[in-house]
Amino acid sequence: MSSVLDEALDRAFGHPRGLLGRIGGALMAHGNAATERHVVEVAKTAADETVLVLGPGPGIGLAEVAARARLTVGVDPSEEMLQLCRARCAAAVREGTVQLRAGTAAATGQPGESVDVVLSVNNVQLWADREAAFAELFRVLRPGGRLVLSAHEKWLPVPRHDLASELEAAGFGDLQTWVWDPPGLAATRAAQLRAWRPA
């Protein structure tokens, strides 16, 4: 029974696909919207910057960033989620200010030192190898670039201070971590981190 439930949850939220993936995408669009927007505010994205969004899901945060940044790149392992992002950001995709591709946090497909900001909302718990992922994110960030990460506190793979230590081990500096309570009665507290690649 547990393996059936695990498979259903993976199809809906972990690696969304099929009908369950579309249902999961709709739930993510509703449940994560406030946190996605908050993370974009925390990142203080500027109009001349390139932003990498990891696991953009249905594209709420991606669209928010795309309205501010010069170029926004969304990387997701789920083709269903990439399709939702393409639909939500259709004009920006046509204009070339939003690029979407299959990939993961550990294999983004980005050239080294090519982005100013990396954003991740509610997907660090799905990364198969955090050490490889943090090394990849350090690699793709320009010196002085920043990473903002948010995840439901109760679903973190390790406590947020341990995540901060892992980021430090990957070379990141000036780390800050805090918790944030999204609006709404059913909202789940978010653990959030901001880290910089030293200039």
N, C-alpha and C positions, 0 to 999 in steps of 0.2 A: 504493500500500500504506500509506503514511504517513497519508493522509487517512482511510482505513478504520480504522486503529488510533486516530487522534485522535478520530474519531466514536464509537468503542466506549468509549474512556476517558471522553469527555464524557457519554455515556449512563450509565456506571457511577458516575462520581464528580463530574464537573463540574456537570452539570445532570441528576441521576439521573431516569431514566424507563424504563418498561417492565421487562422481565425483567432486563436489565443493571442498571438502577437498583435493583431489589430486591436483586440480588446485591451490588452496591456498598454498599447500606445495611447489609446483614449484615456485610460486611467492615469497614465503618466502625465499626459498633457494637462489634465485637471489638477492632479495632486502635486505636481512639481512646479507649476507655473510661478508661484510666488517666490520659491527658492531660486529658480532659474533667473528671474529678474533681479533678485537681491544679489546674486553672485556677479551678475553683469555690473551692477552698481559698485560693488566692492572692488571689482577689477579696474574701474575708472578707465575704460577703453577710450582711446582717442581716435580721431578721424583719420590719422595717418598710419594706424597700426594694423598689423596682421594678427588675427586671432585664430587659434586652433581650439575647436570644441570637441571634446572626447565624448563619445556616446550621446549625441544630441537627441536621441529618441525621436519623438514626433516633431521636434524643431522649435519649441517655444523659445528657449534661450538662444538658439541659433538665429532666429529672426530678430530677437532683441539686439544681439551683437551686430548683426548685419546692418541694422539701421544706424550704427555708430562707427563701425570700423571700415578701413579701406578695403580689406579682404578678410573674409571669414571662411575657414576650412572646417568642415564637419567630417569626422571619422567615426564610423560605426560598423560593427561586425554584422549587423542585421540589414539585409536588403529591404525588408518591409519598412524599417525605420528610415532608411535613406529615401525611400519613395515618399514617405510622409513629409520629410524635410524638403524634397524637391517640390512637392505640391505647395507647401506652406511658403516657400521662398522662391517661387517660380520666376518672378521678374528678376530677382537678384542673380539667380542661376543663369538666366539668359544673358544678363549684363556682364557676367563673369566676376561679380563681386562676392559670390558664394560658390565654393567648390565643395563637392561631396564625393567621398570615396569609401570603399570598404577598408577596414583596418581596425587596429586595436591600440590600446595605450602603449603597448610594447613594440608595435610595428605600425607607426603612423603613416609612413610613406613620405614624410616631409624631409626636405633637405636640411642639413645641419644649420643651426643659427638662422632660421628662416621665419620665426614667429616672435612676436612681442609679448603675447599673452597666451596662456593655456588655461582653459576652463574645464572643470569636471564636476558634474552634479549627479549624485546617486548612482555611481558606477564603480567606484574604487573597490567595492566588495566583490565585484565580478572579475577583477583582474587576476589572471592565473599566476602571474609572476610580478609582484610589485617592485622588486628590485630592478628587474629588466625594464619595467614601465617607467620608473622614476629616472633611470639612466637615459632612456629614450627621450623623456620630456626635457631633461637637462640638455641633451644634445640638440634638440630642435629649437630651444629658446635662444634668442640673441643675448649676449651679455647685457645685464640690466633688465632682462625680461622677467615676467612674473607668472606664477602659477597660483590659481585660486581653485580650491577643491572643497566640495561640500558633500556630505552624505548623511543619511538618517543615522543619528548617533547609535541607536539600538542595533543597526545592521553593520556597523563598522567591523572589519575583520580583526582589528586590534584597537586599543584605546587611541584617541586622537593624538596624545602626546607621544605614543610609540610611532605613529605615522610621521609626526614631525621629526623624530629621531632618524627614521628611514630616509626622509628627505635630506636631512643634514649629511647622512652617510653618502648620499648621491651627489653631494656638492652644493646643494642649495644653502642659502644664508638668509638672515633677517627674517626668521620664521615667526609667524604669529598664529595662534590658534584660539578659538573661542566657540561658544555655542550660540545658536540663534533659533528663536521660536517663531516659525512662520505663522501668519494670521490664520484663523479658522479653528473651530472647536476640535476637528479631527486631525489637525496638523501634527506632524511628528518633529520633535526637536532635531535640529541639524547641527552636526559638528563641522566646523569650517576651519580651513587652513589657508594661509597666504605665505608664499615663499618666493624668493628672488634668486635668479642666477647672478652671481657676483659680476659686476661690470669689469 
